[in-house]
Amino acid sequence: MTEETNRDSVLKDLYSWLDEEVKKLNEEFDENFRSPNIVLSGKTGVGKSTLINAIFGSHVAESGEGKPVSQALVEHNIPEVSVNLFDTKGIELDPKEREVSRESIVREIEKRAASSKTEEHMHVMWYCISN
């Protein structure tokens, strides 16, 4: 066996081993993957619901042109997209209203954080702004 043939054989074996390892990792990922829970927060009318519709690629959240639509924390998910999005009531400019919105978001995060199931936790928060 020549040195080049031996090297090709080693590379072929290495490629086969790597291919099998990647397949195992993909299978393990598929078995253990949990959909992330993402909270969208921001001022009223900034486009949180519109962003949700864009992410899902379909109309799942009511949206309005600069008008408040979501009046509470609303969960949106569809089976084809492995993510759960939580639309929040807009954070108002009025300090009292802003505090009500903030408290409802914090309550939900704390409630979910108390769960022993990590798939119920809130994993990420996106704060939406406009220009």
N, C-alpha and C positions, 0 to 999 in steps of 0.2 A: 504494500500500500504506500502510495507516495505521500509526501508531506501535505500537499494540496488536497488530496482525497481525504486524508485523515482530518484536516482542518474543516473541510466541508461536512464531514460526518459529525464532528463535534458541534458545529454550528447548527446542523439540522436537529441534533438531540437537544441542544439548548433551546432552540425555537419551540420544539414540541413541548418541552417542560414548561417554558414560559406561557405558552398557549393554554396548557392545562391549568396552570396557576391562576391565570386571568379568568378562565371559565369558572373556577371554584370561587374566586372573589366576587364575580358577578352574581353567581347563585346565592352566595351568602348575603350579599347586599340586597338582592331581591327578596329574600326570606325575612330580613331584619329591617327593611326600610319602613320608616314611619313618616307619614305626611306631616310636614311642618305646619304649625299654626302661626299665622302672621297677622298682627294687629295693624290696621291702617288708621292713622290719626292725623289730624290737621284741622285747619280752620274750615268753617262752613263754606261750601262752594268751591273748595280747592280742587276737587276732582277725584276724591277717594273712590267713589262708586264707579266712576268712569274708568279708573285704573283697574279696578277689579274686573270689569267687563273686558278690558283689553287683555289682561292676563289670561282669562278663561277663553277668550276668543268668541264669546257669545254674550247675549244680554241676560245676566243673572242678577244684577243689582240695579235697582231703580236709580236713575241719575237725572239731574236737572241742571239747567244752565245757570250756575252761580247761586242756585237756591238750595236751602237745606232740604235734604230728602230723608236721610237716615236719622231716625229719632231715638235709636237705641243701638246697642251692640248687636250686630246681625252677622251670623256665620254664613259663609257662602262656600260651597264645595260641589264639585261634580266629579264623578268617578274617573273620567278620562284624564284629569289633571291632578297630579299627586301633591296638592297643597290645599290647605284650609285658610281662607282669608276672612278676617273679622273686620267688618265695616263699622266705624264708630260714629256717633253723633258728632257733628262738627264742634270744634273748640271755639266757642264764641268770644267776641271781643269784650262783652260785658263780664266783669270779674265774677259775679255770682253764677252766671250761666257756665262760664269757663270752669269753675270749680265743680259744678254738678257733672259736667262731662268728664273731667279728670277723675273724679271720685268713682264714677261708674266703670271707667276703664281700669283703674287700680283695683277695684273690688273684684272684677272678673279675673284679672291677672293673679291676684292673691288666692282666689278660690281655686283656680286651676293649679297654681303652684303647690297647694296643699295636697293635691292628689299624689298617690304613690305611683301612678301611671304617667310616665314621661310623655306619652303621646297626647295626653290631655293638657299639658303645660302650654303656655304661650312661649314660642321659641324666638320670635323676632318681632320687632316693632318698626314699622316704617312711618316716619313723620313726613307727610306730604306738604309741599309748599308750592306756591305759584310765583311767577315772575311779575 
